Amino acid sequence: MPLQILKACPVFAGFSEAGLLMMAKIAAVRSFPKQTPIFVENMVAESLFVVKNGVVELSVKAPDGRDRPLEKLAPGEAFGELSLLIGGHRMVSAIAATDCELVEITRREFLKLQRTKPQACLKLMINVAGLFGKRLQGCREYLKPTILAGLQD
């Protein structure tokens, strides 16, 4: 059951046992063999993932077409969380760097739960927004030239 890995994940910080159980009920555990793409950049974003076992590598396509590694994720770390809030398309690619087991919560299941348990979903949305904000702060130096260029137009 994905309950223990959700409990260890920062995206679910502050959740009660009942709230974690609700989320675990809509989650599924999926296995990905080493070097298998989990999703690719520009693919429709449909799920949040939490690494249960293994290592996931995130990358982005560089202008020359090569994959540029961004980050390696270990057990307990989440990725793809914005898909629950906004859907859209993936900004990065994710590949199983080792054999992996991932806990997946789909946007579809999340939206169904939102109709019946809005408070639990709101808590998750607030956590996702907070973590996204922290990640943006970490990218501030990379974003400044783009933001400044946009202001000059």
Helices and strands as residue ranges (DSSP letters): H 3-8, G 10-12, H 17-25, E 27-32, E 37-39, E 47-53, E 56-61, E 67-73, E 78-79, H 82-86, E 93-96, E 100-106, H 107-116, H 118-138, H 140-152
